[in-house]
């Protein structure tokens, strides 16, 4: 549903996006992470057929952004970083205006607007001027605008920024729901736990170039090595370690705890637990430690560059 | 067909409707419009009545007769001046508040957005202007019994529309090159100052009562509006609107861009001369052809003027022109290196002024300057023809020796100036306006340095050492 190859954009002699290649299938969410000015917004603008790629190509909802921009724009819902709302307009009038631009039938438009305002808890504020809305309400209204024409592709720039935890949960639930409706979604966010929760794939972009791409698990393995686990026991080991599989490497230990790394936790963890339990050793807890997406992100963006990127 | 057109126009009108509704929610726009629609015409009625009564006491009724139509024009113009403010707010304000990006993400076509905003910026001020005019006419009819001649009324009403289009389309061009209302307001002086000068010229016309001149002013502004709309459509596009994030002038970056285009792919001076100069000339192929046509037309126009402004044939007899006349002619020292430098410098200075004029007039003034010598040559060719001499002989002796270098130089310089000016009107895919203009400037510099200046030097040498001898030879015949 979203496919790019070597997508690049230069402004004068500044290389803003360099060789981005991604593939987001229907029902998949890709989180695009990166520092400010890394090229996320430019990438989104190219996928919306607002900016022309300087090199490479992109297909969105089956249409080429360069050759069929109108068709692309009709099938994409974009939540921009700045909401761009009209303060003097009431919320329902604002959505109606966009509904007209998307050529939605009046009856469908009215029903859809009412439904979306209700879904995002803005039903009571439908006739209120947008200038009177809180930041979170504006964000939700902008999201409602994005979903108005039921686009198969969604490009969401910071969808939960400025929202209270309850509203953020509402929006995340909406994204889960949209994914289950087989839509392709790209989410640009600085909220890493949100990215980990929502995304099937994570792409880290730095100076216009994707430097890491994969599932959260894959990226952790690639950048941080095998995951680390901590085992806490009900009584002291007294120097008696169970026989450990060869793939397990102990990183630290105490009387009643043990930390280890393994590249095959799905096999080694059950085997280790079985051994401990068979020696009547009570197990309090077994959990993964460290290896957060934040560590992955920092490792990736702070890694030395292989070659200069600026053109 | 009509249904298709309606379908195409529908999104533009949706934009217009929203913008107008939004304007009516803003008291800062509504208040001046109301004042200029209702109170200002009333004030002008009062002024007209007082002035008419006052001048009548001294028998200067003509002043009153001229003042009433003049005030009609003023009443029509004041409300439309608001259109400039609305247009700047509509285009740049939207960019500044970032509300343009969601709009650009919809299937709207660039021209639909442009047209929608253009209409929204024009409609309320125009309605206010017409209402104000109506209020003024009613008042002036009941107070002094004056009714406008239908032609004058049509002229004023048309003038108001055309001036609105010029201001709004100018504001769009300004808006595409700025990202903040502050910067746009600064640049708006490029619209306000010429418009103020134009209003002064119109005032003179109104007091002079040469109302037919208003049609020429209308025509001129229509042409200008067409040029500005062309420019607006060329640069009011998604890439240009969102690709530009800063208003800061980066002289170093501009210098680098210019140098990149100037140098091209050359690695040495020889390489540049052999490859980049021909490339620049090839890029100027179309404007060069155009210049050949324009200079040919100038020659014919000049020849056409010979019958309108004839020199008496007896003043052109060779015997009368000999000796004293010829000796008095030289402006530049003849047959000296100083003369070469003087002529070369004069031509370079003329071309520099033509370039400057061309930059600020989309190439028009530059081309006019280059046309002047051809107009004069055409005039003299026709004049000597009527005096019984061979125009071909005259051309071969008086023009050809140095013209063989100077005319191609003028054609190429004119082409480079034309391209430089026309770049502002032409969309350049994948390049910003600034980059396209710098590339045209680089082409101009390449052609001037590598071709025009050497040709003009050669022409100056010929003009100082060869042409005078040929002329003297001609008179000695």
Interface residues (C-beta under 8 A of the other chain):
Chain A: X11 X12 X13 X45 X48 X49 X50 X51 X52 X54 X70 X73 X74 X76 X78 X80 X82 X83 X84 X85 X86 X88 X89 X97 X98 X100 X101 X102 X103 X142 X145
Chain B: X11 X14 X18 X22 X25 X26 X97 X98 X99 X100 X101 X102 X103 X104 X105 X106 X107 X108 X109 X238 X239 X242 X243 X253 X256 X257 X260 X429 X430 X432 X435
